[in-house]
C-alpha cells in the first residue's frame, strides 16, 4: 500500500499593489533579482512571507486600524506594509503628530537590516515616532498555490495609494529595478517577452486594469465579492493545465502549467 503524502502547507504571504494616477492608473512593480528563490527574475508587486514579528501584540500602539481587524488580517497587513518598505522604500504610515514621513523614509542600511532580520520593523516605526496605517491597505485578492511542488504560498493581494511625499527605490538585493507602469503596459512587456510575469500577477493586472483610476480600483475592491482562489490542476492529453474557478471574478481562465511561471 502506497502512502499518500499531504501537500506542503501554503505559507502565508502578502503583496501590495501600490497605486498612483499619473494621470492614468499606474502600479508599482519591482524586478526580482534573478537569484531570488521565489519568482527570481520576474516583474512582481512588492511582497513576501509573513513573519512572526508581524503578529507581535505590541503593534497595537503603533498601527492605525488595529481594533477593526482580526489577528490574521493584522499580521498580514503589517507584513504587506513591511514588505513594500523593505523592497521599495515606501512606508504606509504617518508620524504621530499627523505630519507626512518625507521623501526618503530611512537609509538603505536600515531597510536591508529589517529584511535580514537584524532590526525589527516595529523598532523602526518607534524610532520614527510613526504609526503604520492598516486601513490604507485594501483586500484585492487571495491566491493559494496548488500542490504542484515543494513551495506553496497563501498570498493576499492588497491595494494601497502611494504616498505623494515619498520616493520609491529598489533595495538592490531582492529587487534590482522598479517601475511605475499601467496594468496593460506591464502585460504588454510580458507579451513582448521583455519581462517575465507569473500567472497570478498577470491575472490580477488584468483585473486591476478594469479600473479607471486609483479611487475606482479601491472602490471596486471594496464592493466586489471576495473569493479565495486556488487554481485546480487538470490532466489533459496535451499536459497539465491550471484552471481558475469561474466564480472567482476573473471570467473563464486557464493556462498550461508550463506557461504559468
C-alpha positions as CSV (number, residue, x, y, z in Angstrom):
1,X,0.0,0.0,0.0
2,X,1.4,3.4,-1.0
3,X,1.3,6.2,1.5
4,X,-0.2,9.4,0.1
5,X,1.8,12.4,1.3
6,X,-0.1,15.5,2.2
7,X,0.8,18.6,0.1
8,X,3.1,21.1,1.8
9,X,1.5,23.8,3.8
10,X,0.8,27.0,2.0
11,X,2.9,29.7,3.7
12,X,1.0,33.0,4.5
13,X,2.3,35.9,2.4
14,X,1.2,39.4,1.5
15,X,1.8,41.6,-1.6
16,X,1.0,45.3,-2.2
17,X,-0.3,46.8,-5.5
18,X,0.8,50.3,-4.9
19,X,-1.2,52.7,-7.0
20,X,-1.0,56.3,-8.3
21,X,-2.7,58.4,-11.0
22,X,-0.1,59.8,-13.5
23,X,-2.6,60.9,-14.8
24,X,-3.8,57.4,-15.7
25,X,-3.7,54.5,-13.3
26,X,-0.2,53.1,-12.6
27,X,1.0,50.4,-10.3
28,X,4.5,50.0,-8.8
29,X,6.3,46.8,-9.9
30,X,9.7,45.6,-8.9
31,X,12.1,43.3,-10.8
32,X,13.3,40.5,-8.6
33,X,17.0,39.6,-8.6
34,X,17.4,36.5,-10.7
35,X,19.0,34.6,-7.8
36,X,15.9,35.1,-5.6
37,X,14.3,31.7,-4.8
38,X,10.8,32.9,-5.3
39,X,10.0,34.4,-8.7
40,X,13.6,35.2,-9.5
41,X,14.0,37.5,-12.5
42,X,10.2,38.2,-12.6
43,X,8.4,41.5,-12.5
44,X,6.2,41.4,-9.4
45,X,4.4,43.6,-6.9
46,X,6.4,44.1,-3.7
47,X,5.7,41.4,-1.2
48,X,6.8,38.3,0.7
49,X,6.2,35.9,3.5
50,X,4.5,36.9,6.8
51,X,6.9,36.8,9.8
52,X,6.3,36.1,13.5
53,X,7.2,39.7,14.3
54,X,4.3,40.9,12.1
55,X,2.0,39.4,14.8
56,X,3.6,41.0,17.8
57,X,0.8,42.4,20.0
58,X,3.0,45.5,20.7
59,X,2.0,46.7,17.2
60,X,-1.4,47.7,18.8
61,X,0.2,51.0,19.9
62,X,1.8,51.7,16.5
63,X,-0.8,50.8,14.0
64,X,-3.9,52.7,12.9
65,X,-6.9,50.4,12.3
66,X,-5.7,47.7,14.7
67,X,-9.0,47.5,16.6
68,X,-11.1,47.0,13.4
69,X,-9.2,43.9,12.2
70,X,-8.8,40.3,13.4
71,X,-5.4,38.8,14.3
72,X,-4.9,37.2,10.9
73,X,-5.5,40.5,9.0
74,X,-3.4,42.5,11.4
75,X,-0.4,40.3,10.8
76,X,-0.9,40.1,7.0
77,X,-1.3,43.8,6.6
78,X,1.7,44.5,8.7
79,X,3.6,42.1,6.5
80,X,2.3,44.0,3.5
81,X,3.4,47.3,4.9
82,X,6.8,45.9,5.9
83,X,7.5,44.3,2.5
84,X,6.8,47.4,0.5
85,X,9.1,49.3,2.9
86,X,11.9,46.7,2.5
87,X,11.6,46.3,-1.3
88,X,10.6,49.7,-2.5
89,X,11.4,52.1,0.4
90,X,7.8,53.3,0.7
91,X,6.2,53.5,4.2
92,X,2.4,53.5,4.6
93,X,2.4,55.5,7.8
94,X,2.3,59.0,9.2
95,X,4.1,60.5,12.2
96,X,2.1,60.6,15.4
97,X,1.6,64.4,15.1
98,X,0.0,63.8,11.7
99,X,2.8,65.1,9.5
100,X,4.0,63.1,6.5
101,X,7.1,60.9,6.6
102,X,9.0,62.7,3.9
103,X,10.8,61.8,0.7
104,X,13.4,59.2,1.9
105,X,11.9,57.2,4.8
106,X,15.1,55.5,6.0
107,X,18.7,54.9,4.9
108,X,19.1,51.8,2.7
109,X,21.1,50.2,5.5
110,X,18.1,50.2,7.7
111,X,15.8,48.7,5.1
112,X,18.4,45.9,4.5
113,X,18.8,45.3,8.2
114,X,15.0,44.8,8.5
115,X,15.0,42.5,5.6
116,X,17.8,40.4,7.1
117,X,16.1,40.2,10.5
118,X,18.8,42.3,12.2
119,X,16.5,45.2,13.1
120,X,12.8,44.9,14.0
121,X,10.4,46.8,11.7
122,X,8.5,47.7,14.9
123,X,11.6,49.4,16.3
124,X,12.0,51.4,13.0
125,X,8.4,52.7,13.4
126,X,9.0,53.5,17.1
127,X,12.2,55.5,16.2
128,X,10.3,57.4,13.5
129,X,7.6,58.2,16.1
130,X,5.1,57.0,13.5
131,X,2.0,54.7,13.2
132,X,1.6,52.5,10.2
133,X,-1.9,52.6,8.5
134,X,-3.6,49.2,8.3
135,X,-6.6,51.0,6.8
136,X,-4.5,52.1,3.9
137,X,-4.2,48.6,2.5
138,X,-7.4,47.2,1.0
139,X,-8.1,43.5,0.2
140,X,-8.0,42.8,-3.5
141,X,-7.4,39.1,-4.0
142,X,-6.2,35.9,-2.3
143,X,-4.4,33.2,-4.3
144,X,-3.4,29.8,-2.9
145,X,-0.8,27.9,-4.8
146,X,-2.0,24.4,-5.9
147,X,0.0,21.4,-4.8
148,X,2.5,21.3,-7.7
149,X,5.8,21.5,-5.9
150,X,7.7,21.9,-2.6
151,X,6.8,25.5,-2.2
152,X,3.3,26.8,-1.7
153,X,2.0,30.2,-0.8
154,X,-1.3,31.6,0.6
155,X,-0.9,35.1,-0.9
156,X,-3.1,38.1,-0.1
157,X,-3.0,40.9,-2.6
158,X,-3.7,44.4,-1.3
159,X,-4.2,47.8,-2.9
160,X,-2.8,51.0,-1.4
161,X,-2.3,54.5,-2.7
162,X,1.3,55.6,-2.9
163,X,2.2,58.4,-0.6
164,X,2.7,61.6,-2.6
165,X,5.6,62.7,-0.4
166,X,7.8,59.6,-0.8
167,X,10.2,58.3,-3.4
168,X,10.3,54.6,-4.3
169,X,13.7,53.0,-4.7
170,X,14.6,49.3,-5.1
171,X,16.8,47.7,-2.4
172,X,19.4,46.4,-4.8
173,X,19.3,42.9,-3.2
174,X,15.9,41.3,-3.6
175,X,14.8,43.9,-6.1
176,X,17.2,45.2,-8.7
177,X,14.8,47.7,-10.5
178,X,11.4,49.1,-10.2
179,X,9.0,50.9,-12.5
180,X,5.6,52.6,-12.4
181,X,3.5,51.1,-15.2
182,X,-0.1,50.9,-16.3
183,X,-1.6,47.4,-15.8
184,X,-1.9,47.0,-19.6
185,X,1.7,48.3,-20.0
186,X,3.0,45.5,-17.7
187,X,1.1,42.9,-19.7
188,X,2.5,44.2,-22.9
189,X,6.0,43.8,-21.6
190,X,5.2,40.2,-20.8
191,X,3.6,39.6,-24.2
192,X,6.6,41.0,-25.9
193,X,8.9,38.8,-23.9
194,X,10.6,41.8,-22.3
195,X,9.6,40.8,-18.8
196,X,8.7,37.6,-17.0
197,X,5.3,38.0,-15.3
198,X,3.9,34.9,-13.5
199,X,0.3,33.8,-13.9
200,X,-1.3,35.2,-10.7
201,X,0.4,38.6,-11.3
202,X,-0.8,38.7,-14.9
203,X,-4.3,37.7,-13.8
204,X,-4.5,40.4,-11.2
205,X,-3.0,43.0,-13.5
206,X,-5.9,42.3,-15.9
207,X,-8.5,42.7,-13.1
208,X,-6.8,45.9,-11.9
209,X,-6.8,47.3,-15.4
210,X,-10.6,47.4,-15.5
211,X,-10.4,50.4,-13.1
212,X,-10.3,54.0,-14.4
213,X,-8.1,55.3,-11.6
214,X,-6.8,54.5,-8.1
215,X,-10.0,55.6,-6.4
216,X,-12.1,53.4,-8.8
217,X,-9.8,50.4,-8.2
218,X,-10.1,50.7,-4.4
219,X,-13.9,51.2,-4.7
220,X,-14.2,48.1,-6.9
221,X,-12.2,46.0,-4.5
222,X,-14.3,47.1,-1.5
223,X,-17.6,46.2,-3.3
224,X,-16.6,43.1,-5.2
225,X,-17.3,39.7,-3.5
226,X,-14.0,38.5,-2.0
227,X,-13.3,34.9,-3.1
228,X,-10.2,32.9,-2.3
229,X,-8.7,31.5,-5.5
230,X,-6.9,28.1,-5.6
231,X,-6.5,27.0,-9.2
232,X,-7.1,23.4,-9.8
233,X,-4.8,21.2,-11.8
234,X,-6.3,19.3,-14.7
235,X,-4.5,16.4,-16.5
236,X,-5.2,16.7,-20.2
237,X,-3.8,14.9,-23.3
238,X,-1.6,17.9,-24.1
239,X,-0.4,18.1,-20.5
240,X,-1.3,19.7,-17.1
241,X,-3.4,22.9,-17.0
242,X,-4.2,25.4,-14.3
243,X,-7.9,26.2,-14.2
244,X,-9.2,29.2,-12.2
245,X,-12.8,28.6,-10.8
246,X,-15.3,30.5,-12.9
247,X,-16.9,32.2,-9.9
248,X,-13.5,33.8,-8.8
249,X,-14.3,37.1,-10.6
250,X,-11.8,36.7,-13.5
251,X,-14.0,35.1,-16.1
252,X,-13.1,31.9,-17.8
253,X,-9.3,31.4,-17.1
254,X,-7.0,28.6,-17.8
255,X,-3.3,28.2,-18.7
256,X,-0.9,25.3,-19.3
257,X,1.2,24.8,-16.2
258,X,4.4,25.2,-18.3
259,X,3.3,28.8,-19.1
260,X,2.3,29.8,-15.6
261,X,5.8,30.8,-14.4
